[in-house]
Amino acid sequence: MKVQSFPKFWVVLVLLIFMLSLPGQVLAKAVQEPSSRGLPSLSINYTAQDPKEPVGVVNTGALNVRSGPGVESSKVIVIYKGQVVALLGRWATNNWVKVRLYSGVEGWVNSIYLTTSVPVSQLPVIGGTPPPIIPTPPESLPSATAIVTTGILNVRSGPSISFGVVDTVKQGQQLVLFGRNQSATWVKVRTPGNTEGWVNARLVQSSVAVGSLPVVDSPLTSPSAVVTTGAVNVRSGPGFDFGVITILYQGQSVAVIGRTNNSSWIKVRLGNDQEGWIGSSALQTNVPVQSLPVVEVPPPPNAAVVNVNFLNVRNGPGSNFEVFTFLQWGQVVGIIGRSANSTWVQVRLPNNSVGWVDSNYLLGKTPITELPIVSP
């Protein structure tokens, strides 16, 4: 009897050990298998970035970058799907995040339109719930005042966005009112810093009806420029990769609307109300270029974003070609074409020079295989 029971004991023991080991194997497999969450539609290698600076990728067609955390804040610039931004911090309610673009421009975007490398809740808080606007009782105010009702408000030298910014004021600050323009859409003010200028009437809460303010003279000179070279192309965007709309000649004048962040291109309005871009070196403006507002910049055709810290630009499609410069994470380049095997892409740099980069380190809307094959 003992000889027959001995094998049964060991069989039971082996089966028990095997069953106890199953949960651990299943758990280990679950940990080892990659998560299906994350960025299924974006091939961005976040490990190539500085881990101390989290990043986000735009997951909607176009996204407004605003001067403050709210739709009432003025629009600074527009960014597009697939564009990479650095995450600087968040609003206390997590619905807005402050970002830095590759060009250095900073602003706020709605967090639901970003795919982030870290949870938004882990970002540092750099703003809380805005306090309610409580106007000061009328008897303690000057005869006509206004309270700023948007995050940050530009004070301009004239009653139009075509005039330069002379100061900025913040939500809740009090302004003294002097008058308005004819249509009552802009009011002339004095800021707490004693700067006089004009602000959009919709973005302030006035202690009196704006229409009751006196109409005051506005600057007669709007920003304009004169062509200083023999002939210059007016392009559809701020770069040589954009198409030519028309040609202007030396001595012709245009209205000036705004500029790029680095002031290298100026947006102009022609006599037929058509708008375009001209290199600032070909124009002489009647106001400082830096005083012009930074306006929205459309992405260049077949644009791509660099998604690695440093990317070598070579004279040809291969690592055996000489490196003549490099690009940094977040820079935008124009795409010209590709090598036959699609492993190298020919790009146009911001300074208009042309080179080749490894296609694995670019993020763009156009698939590499759809680009034309070009010879080195």
Summary of the structure (lengths in Angstrom):
residues: 376
radius of gyration: 29.0
end to end distance: 87.0
largest distance: 116.5
contacts: 1102
relative contact order: 0.10
helix: 16%
strand: 39%
